[in-house]
Amino acid sequence: HIPERMLTAEGRRLAAERDLGAAQALRRAMENSLTVGMRARDLEERIIYVNPAFCRMVGWEAAELIGRGPPLPYWLPELVEETLDRHRALGRSELGPLSFETRFRRRDGEIFDVRVYEAPLIDADGVHRGWMGSLVDVTEVKRAEERERLHAESLTRTGRLISLGEMASTISHELNQPLAAIASYAAGCLHLSKVGRPSGELVDALEKLEAQARRAGRVIRRVHDFVRKRDPELVPLDLGELVASIAAFVAPDAKNQKVEVSIDLPDAPLVVHGDRTLLEQVLLNLFRNGMEAMAAVEPAARRLDIAVRRRTSPEGDVAVVSVADRGAGIAPEVAEKLFTPFFSTKPEGMGMGLAICRSIVELHRGRLEFAPRDGGGTVFSLTLPVEEVACP
C-alpha cells in the first residue's frame, strides 16, 4: 500500500473507486446469498427495491416489479382488499415493526404461504420514506403443522376406538341389569293389570320401570358422548351428589360381588366445575376397579370406602374424592405403569381405562393419584378445584 499522503488526486480517486467497487461487490454477494426475500416500497405503495431471493420467491424479475404499485402481480385476487386494508392500517399506525402471515401466488400459478415482517424505512436524515419488508416462505412449515395436526387427530381417533374395545366389554354388563329390571317390571305390570290388583301397586311398578329405563338411557348417552367428538360441557356440579348417584348405580354390582360400600359425604354441597358425563365415567371406573381389586379377598373383608372432603391446598380449596379398597394393593412394578396407555393388569383389558381417567381429570385442572392404604389395599384420590358458586 502507498501511504495516502503520497497519492496523487488521480490515485486517490482510483483507490476510492476500488474501495467502492469492493464494497458494492460485497453487498451484491450478501444480497445474492440471502434466503430471506427483501422488498421495499415507498409511501405511495410503489416497489423501490427487491432482492434476488424475493424475485426467486415470486418468480418475477426485479425490473418487472420496481416502480409497480398495487395490486401487485403476486397478490391473490381474493386477498387484494385484505392486503390494501392492511397497508392502509399500517400507514395510519405509529411507526413500528409488525408481522403477519398471508398467501402469495408465484408467476407459475403456485400458491404459497409467507410470513411478512414490515418495518419503517427511515433514511439517513431520519425521514420516513416507506416500508421495508422481509419475507419468509413458510409453506413447508404450514404443511408440517397440518400434517402434525392430522396425525394428532388420527392418534386421538385411534385411542378412542381402542378404548371402545374396553368399553364394549362393560356396556353389555351395564345395560343387562336395567334392561332385565325393565322386563321384570313390565311383566309385573302386565300381571297386575290382568288380575286386577290395586292401581297403587301398578303405579309403583311403572315408576320403577321408568327409573330403570332412564338408567339404561344414561348408559347409551354416555357411550354416545364418548364416541362422538364433542367439547366438554363444563358446568357447576355438586360433587357429593355426583358421587352418590354413581354409587347408587354400581350398588347392584357391589351386592353381587358381596362388597360393602361405605359413603361419607359432606353436609353442604361441594361444587366443582366439570363435565358431568366425563366425571361420571371417571368415578364409575374408580368404583368398579376398587370392587374388582377385592375379588380374591374374603367376602367379610370386602369393603369399599368412598369419601368426599373439602381441603385447603397451596393452590386454594380443593374437593377430594377418595376411593379406598381392601385388596392386595399395587405392586411397585405395576405402580410405575398404572396410568400408561395399553398397560392393564386384566387379561381382557385394553389398558386405556385409567389413562383416559387421568386425561379427563387433568382436563378439569385436577389430579388423579393413588397410595397404599393402611392395613392393606389402595386409595385412589381424585382432586378438583372448588368452584365458589351454587349449582343451578
C-alpha positions as CSV (number, residue, x, y, z in Angstrom):
1,H,0.0,0.0,0.0
2,I,1.1,3.5,-0.8
3,P,0.6,6.0,2.1
4,E,-2.4,8.2,1.2
5,R,-0.3,11.4,1.6
6,M,1.8,10.2,-1.2
7,L,-1.1,9.5,-3.6
8,T,-2.0,12.0,-6.3
9,A,-5.5,13.2,-6.7
10,E,-6.0,10.7,-9.5
11,G,-4.5,7.9,-7.4
12,R,-6.9,8.7,-4.5
13,R,-9.8,8.7,-6.9
14,L,-8.9,5.3,-8.3
15,A,-8.4,3.9,-4.8
16,A,-11.8,5.2,-3.7
17,E,-13.4,3.6,-6.8
18,R,-11.7,0.3,-6.0
19,D,-12.9,0.5,-2.4
20,L,-16.4,1.4,-3.6
21,G,-16.4,-1.4,-6.1
22,A,-15.3,-3.9,-3.5
23,A,-18.0,-2.7,-1.1
24,Q,-20.6,-3.0,-3.8
25,A,-19.4,-6.4,-4.8
26,L,-19.6,-7.5,-1.1
27,R,-23.1,-6.0,-0.9
28,R,-24.2,-7.9,-4.0
29,A,-22.7,-11.1,-2.7
30,M,-24.5,-10.6,0.6
31,E,-27.8,-9.9,-1.3
32,N,-27.4,-12.9,-3.5
33,S,-26.7,-15.2,-0.6
34,L,-29.8,-14.2,1.4
35,T,-32.6,-16.7,1.6
36,V,-35.0,-14.2,3.0
37,G,-36.9,-12.1,0.5
38,M,-36.5,-8.3,0.9
39,R,-38.8,-5.8,-0.6
40,A,-39.0,-2.0,-0.1
41,R,-41.9,0.2,-1.0
42,D,-42.4,4.0,-0.8
43,L,-45.2,5.9,0.8
44,E,-47.2,5.7,-2.5
45,E,-47.0,1.9,-2.2
46,R,-44.7,1.6,-5.2
47,I,-41.9,-1.0,-5.0
48,I,-38.5,0.6,-5.0
49,Y,-36.3,-2.4,-4.2
50,V,-36.4,-6.2,-4.3
51,N,-33.5,-8.6,-3.6
52,P,-32.8,-11.8,-5.7
53,A,-34.3,-14.1,-3.0
54,F,-37.6,-12.2,-3.3
55,C,-37.5,-12.5,-7.1
56,R,-36.9,-16.2,-6.8
57,M,-39.8,-16.5,-4.3
58,V,-42.4,-14.9,-6.5
59,G,-41.0,-15.7,-10.0
60,W,-40.8,-12.1,-11.3
61,E,-37.6,-10.2,-12.2
62,A,-36.6,-7.0,-10.3
63,A,-37.1,-4.9,-13.5
64,E,-40.7,-6.2,-13.7
65,L,-41.5,-5.2,-10.1
66,I,-39.7,-2.0,-9.3
67,G,-41.9,1.0,-9.8
68,R,-45.1,-1.0,-9.7
69,G,-47.9,-0.2,-7.3
70,P,-50.9,-2.2,-6.1
71,P,-52.4,-4.6,-6.9
72,L,-49.1,-6.4,-7.3
73,P,-48.9,-9.4,-9.6
74,Y,-48.0,-11.9,-6.8
75,W,-51.1,-10.9,-4.8
76,L,-54.0,-13.4,-4.8
77,P,-57.1,-11.7,-6.3
78,E,-59.3,-12.7,-3.4
79,L,-56.8,-11.2,-0.9
80,V,-56.4,-7.8,-2.7
81,E,-58.8,-5.9,-0.4
82,E,-57.5,-7.5,2.7
83,T,-53.9,-6.6,1.7
84,L,-54.9,-3.0,0.9
85,D,-56.7,-2.7,4.2
86,R,-53.6,-3.9,6.0
87,H,-51.4,-1.4,4.2
88,R,-53.8,1.5,5.0
89,A,-53.9,0.4,8.6
90,L,-50.1,0.3,8.6
91,G,-50.0,3.8,7.3
92,R,-52.3,5.1,10.0
93,S,-50.5,3.4,12.8
94,E,-47.5,4.6,14.8
95,L,-44.2,3.8,13.2
96,G,-43.0,0.4,14.4
97,P,-42.3,-3.1,13.1
98,L,-45.1,-5.7,12.7
99,S,-45.5,-9.2,11.3
100,F,-48.3,-11.1,9.7
101,E,-49.0,-14.2,7.5
102,T,-50.6,-14.1,4.1
103,R,-50.5,-16.0,0.9
104,F,-48.9,-15.1,-2.4
105,R,-49.0,-16.6,-5.9
106,R,-45.9,-17.3,-7.9
107,R,-45.6,-16.5,-11.6
108,D,-46.3,-20.1,-12.5
109,G,-49.6,-20.0,-10.5
110,E,-48.4,-21.9,-7.4
111,I,-49.8,-20.5,-4.2
112,F,-47.6,-20.4,-1.1
113,D,-47.7,-19.2,2.5
114,V,-45.5,-16.3,3.5
115,R,-44.6,-14.7,6.8
116,V,-44.0,-10.9,6.4
117,Y,-42.1,-8.7,8.7
118,E,-42.6,-5.0,8.0
119,A,-40.6,-2.1,9.4
120,P,-40.4,1.6,8.7
121,L,-37.9,2.6,6.1
122,I,-36.0,5.6,7.6
123,D,-33.3,7.5,5.5
124,A,-30.1,9.0,6.8
125,D,-31.8,12.2,7.8
126,G,-34.4,10.4,9.9
127,V,-37.2,10.9,7.4
128,H,-39.8,8.1,6.9
129,R,-39.6,7.1,3.3
130,G,-41.7,4.0,3.1
131,W,-41.6,0.4,4.4
132,M,-39.1,-2.3,4.3
133,G,-40.4,-5.9,4.3
134,S,-38.6,-9.2,4.9
135,L,-40.5,-12.2,3.7
136,V,-40.0,-15.9,4.5
137,D,-41.7,-18.8,2.6
138,V,-43.4,-20.8,5.4
139,T,-45.3,-23.2,3.1
140,E,-43.4,-26.2,4.3
141,V,-43.7,-25.2,7.9
142,K,-47.5,-24.8,7.5
143,R,-47.7,-28.2,5.7
144,A,-45.7,-29.8,8.5
145,E,-48.0,-28.2,11.1
146,E,-51.1,-29.5,9.2
147,R,-49.5,-33.0,9.0
148,E,-48.9,-32.9,12.7
149,R,-52.4,-31.8,13.4
150,L,-53.9,-34.5,11.2
151,H,-51.6,-37.0,12.9
152,A,-52.6,-35.9,16.3
153,E,-56.3,-36.2,15.3
154,S,-55.6,-39.7,13.9
155,L,-54.0,-40.7,17.2
156,T,-56.9,-39.4,19.1
157,R,-59.4,-41.2,17.0
158,T,-57.3,-44.4,17.3
159,G,-57.2,-44.0,21.0
160,R,-60.9,-43.6,21.2
161,L,-61.6,-46.6,19.0
162,I,-59.2,-48.8,21.1
163,S,-60.9,-47.6,24.3
164,L,-64.2,-48.6,22.8
165,G,-63.0,-52.2,22.8
166,E,-62.6,-52.0,26.6
167,M,-65.8,-50.0,27.0
168,A,-67.8,-52.5,24.9
169,S,-66.9,-55.3,27.4
170,T,-68.7,-53.3,30.1
171,I,-71.6,-51.9,28.1
172,S,-73.5,-55.2,28.0
173,H,-73.0,-55.6,31.7
174,E,-74.2,-52.1,32.4
175,L,-77.2,-52.5,30.2
176,N,-78.1,-56.0,31.3
177,Q,-79.2,-55.0,34.8
178,P,-81.6,-52.1,33.9
179,L,-83.0,-54.0,30.9
180,A,-83.6,-57.1,32.9
181,A,-85.3,-54.9,35.6
182,I,-87.4,-53.3,32.9
183,A,-88.5,-56.6,31.5
184,S,-89.3,-57.8,35.1
185,Y,-91.3,-54.7,36.0
186,A,-93.1,-54.8,32.6
187,A,-94.1,-58.4,33.2
188,G,-95.2,-57.5,36.7
189,C,-97.4,-54.6,35.4
190,L,-98.9,-56.9,32.9
191,H,-99.7,-59.5,35.6
192,L,-101.2,-56.8,37.9
193,S,-103.4,-55.4,35.2
194,K,-104.7,-58.9,34.3
195,V,-105.5,-59.9,37.9
196,G,-107.0,-56.5,38.7
197,R,-104.7,-55.7,41.6
198,P,-104.9,-52.2,43.2
199,S,-103.7,-49.3,40.9
200,G,-101.2,-48.2,43.6
201,E,-99.1,-51.3,43.1
202,L,-99.3,-50.8,39.4
203,V,-98.2,-47.2,39.6
204,D,-95.3,-48.2,41.9
205,A,-94.1,-50.8,39.4
206,L,-94.4,-48.4,36.5
207,E,-92.3,-45.8,38.4
208,K,-89.6,-48.3,38.9
209,L,-89.8,-49.3,35.3
210,E,-89.4,-45.7,34.2
211,A,-86.4,-45.3,36.6
212,Q,-84.6,-48.3,35.1
213,A,-85.4,-47.1,31.5
214,R,-83.7,-43.7,32.4
215,R,-80.7,-45.6,33.8
216,A,-80.3,-47.5,30.6
217,G,-80.7,-44.3,28.6
218,R,-77.8,-42.8,30.6
219,V,-75.6,-45.7,29.7
220,I,-76.4,-45.2,26.0
221,R,-75.8,-41.4,26.2
222,R,-72.5,-41.9,28.0
223,V,-71.3,-44.2,25.2
224,H,-72.6,-41.8,22.5
225,D,-70.9,-38.8,24.1
226,F,-67.7,-40.8,24.3
227,V,-67.8,-41.9,20.7
228,R,-68.7,-38.7,19.1
229,K,-66.3,-35.8,19.1
230,R,-67.6,-33.0,21.3
231,D,-66.2,-30.3,23.5
232,P,-66.6,-30.8,27.3
233,E,-69.6,-29.0,28.8
234,L,-68.2,-27.6,32.0
235,V,-70.9,-26.5,34.5
236,P,-71.1,-26.2,38.3
237,L,-71.7,-29.7,39.8
238,D,-72.3,-30.8,43.4
239,L,-69.5,-33.5,43.7
240,G,-71.3,-35.1,46.6
241,E,-74.5,-35.6,44.6
242,L,-72.5,-36.9,41.7
243,V,-70.6,-39.5,43.8
244,A,-73.9,-40.6,45.5
245,S,-75.6,-41.1,42.1
246,I,-72.7,-43.3,40.7
247,A,-72.5,-45.2,44.0
248,A,-76.2,-46.0,43.6
249,F,-75.6,-47.0,40.0
250,V,-73.0,-49.6,41.0
251,A,-74.9,-50.8,44.1
252,P,-76.3,-53.9,42.3
253,D,-72.7,-54.9,41.2
254,A,-71.5,-54.4,44.7
255,K,-74.3,-56.6,46.0
256,N,-73.5,-59.3,43.5
257,Q,-69.8,-59.2,44.4
258,K,-70.5,-59.1,48.1
259,V,-68.8,-55.8,48.6
260,E,-69.9,-53.4,51.3
261,V,-69.9,-49.8,50.1
262,S,-69.5,-47.0,52.7
263,I,-70.1,-43.4,51.5
264,D,-69.1,-40.4,53.6
265,L,-70.4,-37.1,52.0
266,P,-70.1,-33.5,53.2
267,D,-73.1,-31.9,54.9
268,A,-73.1,-28.9,52.4
269,P,-72.8,-29.0,48.6
270,L,-69.2,-29.2,47.4
271,V,-69.3,-27.5,43.9
272,V,-66.8,-28.2,41.2
273,H,-66.7,-27.0,37.6
274,G,-66.9,-30.0,35.3
275,D,-68.5,-32.1,32.6
276,R,-70.9,-34.4,34.3
277,T,-70.7,-37.2,31.7
278,L,-66.8,-37.3,31.8
279,L,-66.6,-37.2,35.6
280,E,-69.3,-39.9,35.9
281,Q,-67.0,-42.1,33.7
282,V,-64.0,-41.5,36.0
283,L,-66.0,-42.2,39.1
284,L,-67.6,-45.3,37.6
285,N,-64.1,-46.6,36.6
286,L,-62.6,-46.0,40.1
287,F,-65.6,-47.6,41.9
288,R,-65.5,-50.7,39.7
289,N,-61.8,-51.0,39.9
290,G,-62.0,-50.9,43.7
291,M,-64.6,-53.7,43.8
292,E,-62.7,-55.8,41.3
293,A,-59.5,-55.4,43.4
294,M,-61.1,-57.3,46.3
295,A,-62.2,-60.3,44.2
296,A,-59.7,-62.6,46.0
297,V,-60.4,-61.2,49.5
298,E,-62.7,-63.0,51.9
299,P,-66.3,-61.6,51.4
300,A,-66.5,-60.4,55.0
301,A,-63.5,-58.2,54.4
302,R,-64.6,-56.7,51.1
303,R,-65.3,-53.0,51.9
304,L,-65.1,-50.0,49.6
305,D,-64.9,-46.7,51.5
306,I,-65.8,-43.7,49.4
307,A,-65.4,-40.2,50.9
308,V,-65.8,-36.6,49.6
309,R,-64.0,-33.9,51.5
310,R,-63.0,-30.2,51.1
311,R,-59.3,-29.5,51.8
312,T,-57.1,-26.5,51.7
313,S,-54.0,-26.6,49.5
314,P,-51.4,-24.0,48.4
315,E,-53.4,-23.6,45.2
316,G,-56.6,-22.9,47.1
317,D,-59.5,-25.0,48.3
318,V,-60.0,-28.4,46.6
319,A,-62.5,-31.2,46.6
320,V,-61.1,-34.7,47.1
321,V,-62.9,-37.9,46.4
322,S,-61.1,-40.9,47.9
323,V,-61.9,-44.5,46.9
324,A,-60.3,-47.0,49.3
325,D,-60.4,-50.7,48.8
326,R,-59.0,-53.6,50.9
327,G,-57.5,-55.6,48.1
328,A,-53.9,-56.8,47.8
329,G,-52.5,-53.4,46.9
330,I,-50.5,-52.4,43.8
331,A,-47.1,-53.9,43.3
332,P,-44.2,-51.4,42.7
333,E,-43.5,-52.6,39.2
334,V,-47.2,-52.2,38.4
335,A,-47.5,-48.8,40.1
336,E,-44.9,-47.3,37.7
337,K,-47.1,-48.2,34.6
338,L,-50.6,-47.9,36.1
339,F,-51.6,-44.8,34.1
340,T,-49.7,-45.8,31.0
341,P,-51.9,-46.4,27.9
342,F,-52.2,-50.0,26.8
343,F,-51.0,-51.3,30.2
344,S,-53.5,-53.5,32.0
345,T,-53.5,-56.0,34.9
346,K,-56.7,-57.5,33.5
347,P,-56.2,-60.4,30.9
348,E,-59.1,-59.0,28.8
349,G,-58.3,-55.3,29.4
350,M,-57.0,-52.9,26.8
351,G,-55.2,-50.7,29.3
352,M,-57.0,-47.5,28.5
353,G,-59.3,-47.0,31.5
354,L,-57.0,-45.2,34.0
355,A,-55.1,-43.5,31.2
356,I,-58.3,-41.9,30.0
357,C,-59.4,-41.2,33.5
358,R,-56.2,-39.2,34.3
359,S,-56.6,-37.3,31.0
360,I,-60.2,-36.4,31.9
361,V,-59.1,-35.2,35.4
362,E,-56.3,-33.1,34.0
363,L,-58.7,-31.6,31.6
364,H,-60.6,-30.4,34.7
365,R,-57.4,-28.9,36.2
366,G,-57.3,-31.7,38.7
367,R,-55.2,-34.7,39.8
368,L,-55.7,-38.4,39.9
369,E,-53.3,-40.2,42.3
370,F,-53.1,-43.4,44.3
371,A,-51.3,-44.6,47.5
372,P,-51.2,-47.7,49.7
373,R,-53.9,-48.0,52.3
374,D,-53.0,-48.6,55.9
375,G,-53.7,-52.2,56.7
376,G,-53.7,-53.2,53.1
377,G,-55.3,-52.1,49.9
378,T,-55.2,-49.0,47.8
379,V,-56.6,-45.5,48.0
380,F,-57.3,-43.6,44.7
381,S,-57.7,-39.8,45.2
382,L,-59.5,-37.5,42.7
383,T,-58.7,-33.9,43.4
384,L,-60.6,-31.0,41.7
385,P,-60.6,-27.2,42.3
386,V,-63.6,-26.0,44.3
387,E,-66.0,-23.7,42.5
388,E,-67.3,-21.0,44.8
389,V,-70.8,-20.8,43.2
390,A,-74.0,-22.6,43.8
391,C,-75.3,-25.3,41.5
392,P,-78.1,-24.2,39.1
